[in-house]
Amino acid sequence: MHDYVHLQRALAAKARNDDQMAMAENLLCSRSYLRATEHFPEDDEKHVWFLDCGLNKLFDVGAPLRTTLPVMKKIRAALPKMQKIWMNSALAKAGRDDRLALVLQAEDEAMDQLQKGSIGMEDIFRPSGASS
C-alpha cells in the first residue's frame, strides 16, 4: 500500500514541477515495492511483478548500475519459476511477459556494456524502454 501512496505523491510532485520531491517519492516507492517482494515466494507472480515495479522506479531516479543490476538478475532468476505457475494469469494475458522481456534485454545490454568497459557499476544505466 505504501508503494501506491509514494507513487501518487511522486506523480503529484512531478505535475507541480517539484523534481526533487518526485525523485524522493519515487525512491521511497521503489523501496516499498522491493520490500514487498519479501512477502511472496520467488515463484509467485507478485514477487516478480513487484521487482519489476521497483526496478522501474530505480530507473526513474537514476540509480547506479550497482543498484539496478542485482534487481534485474533477481527477475531473470525468478521468471522461469513464476511462469510455470502463472502462465495464464490476468497479468500474463495483459502483457506481463513482454514487459519482463524488456528487463532481460536491459540486463543483457548492461552486461555487454560492462564487459566492453563503456560503463561501470557506479554509472547510471537506463535501458531504451525505461520511463523517465
Residue pairs with C-beta under 8 A, 6 or more apart in sequence:
2 28
2 32
3 29
3 32
3 33
3 36
3 50
3 53
6 25
6 26
6 28
6 29
6 32
7 25
7 26
7 29
7 57
9 21
9 25
10 21
10 22
10 23
10 25
10 26
10 29
10 60
11 22
13 19
13 21
13 22
13 25
14 22
23 60
23 61
26 57
26 60
26 61
27 57
27 61
29 54
29 57
30 53
30 54
30 55
30 57
30 58
30 60
30 61
30 63
31 54
32 54
33 50
33 51
33 53
33 54
33 57
34 50
34 51
34 54
34 71
36 46
36 50
37 46
37 47
37 50
37 51
37 54
37 74
40 46
40 47
40 50
41 47
42 77
42 78
42 81
42 82
43 78
43 81
43 82
43 84
43 85
44 82
44 85
44 86
45 82
45 85
45 86
45 89
45 91
45 92
45 96
47 78
47 82
48 75
48 78
48 79
48 82
48 100
49 91
49 96
51 71
51 74
51 75
51 78
52 75
52 99
52 100
52 103
54 71
55 68
55 71
55 72
55 75
55 103
56 130
56 131
58 67
58 68
58 71
59 68
59 126
59 127
59 130
59 131
59 132
60 130
60 131
60 132
62 124
62 126
63 124
64 121
64 122
64 123
64 124
64 125
65 110
65 114
65 119
65 120
65 121
65 122
65 123
65 124
65 125
66 121
66 122
68 110
68 125
69 107
69 110
69 111
69 121
69 125
72 103
72 104
72 106
72 107
72 110
73 107
75 100
75 103
75 104
75 107
76 103
76 104
76 107
79 100
79 104
83 92
83 97
86 92
89 96
102 127
102 129
105 127
106 125
106 127
106 129
106 130
109 127
110 119
110 125
110 127
113 119
113 125
114 120
114 121
119 125
126 132
